[in-house]
Amino acid sequence: ITKIQKKGVDELTLNKVKEQIIREREKNLDKNRFWLNRISDSYFKGEDLNIDNFEDRIKAVSSDDIKQVASELIDVKHYVRTVLNPEKKK
């Protein structure tokens, strides 16, 4: 987290994540659950139902944006790191 706060993320990783988000969204467009959530968010939260600019908004995210958000929202002094280890076989 500290590394991201100081340097951001590398372009290759950022582009892979963006492509995955866009692909996942494309798959979800065919599902009723997606539309139910969009309509619900629009009604209860006042969000816009317009989905036309989603891909443009994702592509516009930069490493500096990630760095800024990580710095503003994550305080490295106030988080807990946990590790889950598999149970040993008996």
MIDOSE-1310 file (N, C-alpha, C; in nm, 2 decimals, decimal comma, always signed):
residues 90
itki	+0,08/-0,12/+0,00/+0,00/+0,00/+0,00/+0,09/+0,12/+0,00; +0,19/+0,12/+0,08/+0,28/+0,24/+0,09/+0,34/+0,26/-0,05; +0,38/+0,16/-0,12/+0,44/+0,17/-0,25/+0,34/+0,24/-0,35; +0,22/+0,20/-0,34/+0,12/+0,25/-0,43/+0,10/+0,40/-0,40
qkkg	+0,10/+0,43/-0,27/+0,08/+0,57/-0,22/+0,19/+0,66/-0,27; +0,31/+0,60/-0,28/+0,43/+0,69/-0,32/+0,45/+0,69/-0,47; +0,43/+0,57/-0,54/+0,47/+0,56/-0,68/+0,35/+0,53/-0,77; +0,23/+0,50/-0,72/+0,12/+0,46/-0,80/+0,14/+0,32/-0,85
vdel	+0,07/+0,28/-0,95/+0,09/+0,14/-1,01/+0,15/+0,15/-1,15; +0,21/+0,04/-1,19/+0,27/+0,04/-1,32/+0,17/+0,03/-1,43; +0,20/+0,09/-1,54/+0,10/+0,10/-1,65/+0,05/-0,04/-1,70; +0,14/-0,14/-1,70/+0,10/-0,27/-1,75/-0,01/-0,33/-1,66
tlnk	+0,01/-0,32/-1,53/-0,09/-0,37/-1,43/-0,22/-0,30/-1,44; -0,20/-0,16/-1,45/-0,32/-0,08/-1,46/-0,41/-0,11/-1,58; -0,34/-0,13/-1,69/-0,41/-0,16/-1,82/-0,48/-0,30/-1,81; -0,41/-0,40/-1,75/-0,47/-0,53/-1,74/-0,60/-0,52/-1,65
vkeq	-0,59/-0,45/-1,54/-0,71/-0,43/-1,45/-0,82/-0,36/-1,53; -0,79/-0,26/-1,60/-0,89/-0,18/-1,68/-0,96/-0,28/-1,78; -0,88/-0,36/-1,85/-0,94/-0,45/-1,95/-1,03/-0,55/-1,88; -0,99/-0,60/-1,77/-1,07/-0,70/-1,69/-1,20/-0,64/-1,65
iire	-1,19/-0,52/-1,60/-1,32/-0,45/-1,55/-1,41/-0,43/-1,67; -1,36/-0,39/-1,78/-1,44/-0,36/-1,90/-1,50/-0,49/-1,95; -1,42/-0,60/-1,96/-1,47/-0,73/-2,00/-1,58/-0,78/-1,91; -1,56/-0,77/-1,78/-1,66/-0,82/-1,68/-1,79/-0,74/-1,69
rekn	-1,78/-0,61/-1,72/-1,90/-0,53/-1,73/-1,97/-0,57/-1,86; -1,90/-0,60/-1,97/-1,97/-0,65/-2,09/-2,04/-0,78/-2,07; -1,99/-0,87/-1,99/-2,05/-0,99/-1,96/-2,18/-0,97/-1,88; -2,17/-0,88/-1,78/-2,28/-0,85/-1,69/-2,40/-0,78/-1,76
ldkn	-2,37/-0,72/-1,87/-2,48/-0,65/-1,94/-2,60/-0,74/-1,98; -2,57/-0,87/-1,99/-2,67/-0,97/-2,03/-2,74/-1,03/-1,92; -2,71/-0,99/-1,80/-2,77/-1,05/-1,68/-2,87/-0,96/-1,61; -2,98/-1,02/-1,57/-3,09/-0,94/-1,51/-3,04/-0,88/-1,38
rfwl	-2,95/-0,94/-1,30/-2,90/-0,89/-1,18/-2,83/-0,76/-1,20; -2,76/-0,74/-1,31/-2,69/-0,62/-1,34/-2,80/-0,50/-1,35; -2,90/-0,53/-1,43/-3,00/-0,43/-1,45/-3,08/-0,40/-1,33; -3,11/-0,50/-1,25/-3,18/-0,48/-1,13/-3,10/-0,39/-1,04
nris	-2,97/-0,41/-1,03/-2,89/-0,32/-0,94/-2,88/-0,18/-1,00; -2,87/-0,17/-1,13/-2,87/-0,03/-1,19/-2,99/+0,04/-1,16; -3,11/-0,02/-1,18/-3,24/+0,04/-1,16/-3,26/+0,08/-1,01; -3,22/-0,02/-0,93/-3,23/+0,01/-0,78/-3,14/+0,12/-0,74
dsyf	-3,01/+0,13/-0,79/-2,92/+0,24/-0,75/-2,98/+0,37/-0,81; -3,04/+0,37/-0,92/-3,09/+0,49/-0,98/-3,21/+0,54/-0,89; -3,29/+0,45/-0,85/-3,41/+0,49/-0,77/-3,37/+0,53/-0,63; -3,30/+0,45/-0,56/-3,27/+0,47/-0,42/-3,15/+0,57/-0,40
kged	-3,06/+0,57/-0,48/-2,94/+0,65/-0,46/-2,93/+0,77/-0,56; -3,03/+0,78/-0,65/-3,03/+0,89/-0,74/-2,92/+0,89/-0,85; -2,87/+0,77/-0,87/-2,76/+0,75/-0,97/-2,82/+0,75/-1,11; -2,74/+0,80/-1,20/-2,78/+0,81/-1,34/-2,78/+0,67/-1,40
lnid	-2,89/+0,63/-1,48/-2,90/+0,50/-1,54/-2,81/+0,49/-1,67; -2,75/+0,60/-1,71/-2,67/+0,61/-1,83/-2,55/+0,52/-1,81; -2,53/+0,42/-1,90/-2,41/+0,34/-1,89/-2,32/+0,36/-2,01; -2,35/+0,45/-2,10/-2,27/+0,47/-2,22/-2,13/+0,51/-2,20
nfed	-2,10/+0,58/-2,10/-1,96/+0,64/-2,08/-1,88/+0,56/-1,98; -1,92/+0,44/-1,94/-1,85/+0,35/-1,85/-1,71/+0,32/-1,89; -1,70/+0,28/-2,02/-1,57/+0,24/-2,07/-1,47/+0,36/-2,07; -1,52/+0,47/-2,12/-1,44/+0,59/-2,12/-1,39/+0,63/-1,98
rika	-1,48/+0,62/-1,88/-1,44/+0,66/-1,75/-1,34/+0,56/-1,69; -1,35/+0,43/-1,72/-1,25/+0,34/-1,68/-1,11/+0,37/-1,74; -1,12/+0,39/-1,87/-0,99/+0,41/-1,95/-0,92/+0,54/-1,90; -1,00/+0,64/-1,85/-0,95/+0,77/-1,81/-0,87/+0,76/-1,67
vssd	-0,89/+0,65/-1,60/-0,82/+0,64/-1,47/-0,67/+0,62/-1,49; -0,59/+0,70/-1,42/-0,45/+0,70/-1,44/-0,38/+0,65/-1,31; -0,25/+0,62/-1,32/-0,17/+0,57/-1,20/-0,17/+0,68/-1,10; -0,17/+0,81/-1,14/-0,17/+0,92/-1,05/-0,31/+0,93/-0,97
dikq	-0,42/+0,89/-1,04/-0,55/+0,88/-0,97/-0,55/+0,78/-0,86; -0,49/+0,66/-0,89/-0,48/+0,55/-0,79/-0,40/+0,60/-0,68; -0,29/+0,66/-0,71/-0,19/+0,71/-0,60/-0,26/+0,81/-0,51; -0,34/+0,90/-0,57/-0,41/+1,01/-0,49/-0,51/+0,94/-0,40
vase	-0,59/+0,86/-0,46/-0,70/+0,79/-0,38/-0,64/+0,71/-0,27; -0,54/+0,63/-0,30/-0,47/+0,55/-0,19/-0,42/+0,64/-0,08; -0,36/+0,75/-0,12/-0,30/+0,84/-0,02/-0,41/+0,91/+0,07; -0,52/+0,94/+0,00/-0,63/+1,01/+0,08/-0,71/+0,92/+0,16
lidv	-0,73/+0,79/+0,12/-0,83/+0,71/+0,19/-0,77/+0,60/+0,27; -0,64/+0,57/+0,26/-0,58/+0,46/+0,33/-0,47/+0,51/+0,42; -0,49/+0,49/+0,55/-0,39/+0,53/+0,65/-0,32/+0,40/+0,69; -0,19/+0,39/+0,65/-0,12/+0,26/+0,68/-0,10/+0,24/+0,83
khyv	-0,13/+0,33/+0,91/-0,11/+0,31/+1,05/-0,24/+0,25/+1,11; -0,35/+0,25/+1,03/-0,47/+0,20/+1,08/-0,53/+0,08/+0,99; -0,45/-0,02/+0,97/-0,51/-0,13/+0,90/-0,45/-0,26/+0,96; -0,51/-0,37/+0,94/-0,47/-0,50/+0,99/-0,44/-0,59/+0,87
rtvl	-0,33/-0,65/+0,87/-0,30/-0,75/+0,77/-0,32/-0,88/+0,83; -0,40/-0,96/+0,76/-0,42/-1,10/+0,80/-0,38/-1,20/+0,70; -0,34/-1,32/+0,74/-0,30/-1,42/+0,65/-0,38/-1,55/+0,69; -0,44/-1,60/+0,59/-0,52/-1,73/+0,61/-0,43/-1,84/+0,56
npek	-0,40/-1,94/+0,65/-0,33/-2,05/+0,61/-0,42/-2,17/+0,61; -0,40/-2,26/+0,52/-0,49/-2,38/+0,51/-0,47/-2,47/+0,64; -0,58/-2,54/+0,67/-0,57/-2,62/+0,79/-0,48/-2,75/+0,75; -0,40/-2,79/+0,84/-0,32/-2,91/+0,82/-0,40/-3,03/+0,81
kk	-0,37/-3,12/+0,72/-0,44/-3,25/+0,70/-0,41/-3,34/+0,82; -0,51/-3,41/+0,86/-0,49/-3,50/+0,98/-0,45/-3,64/+0,94
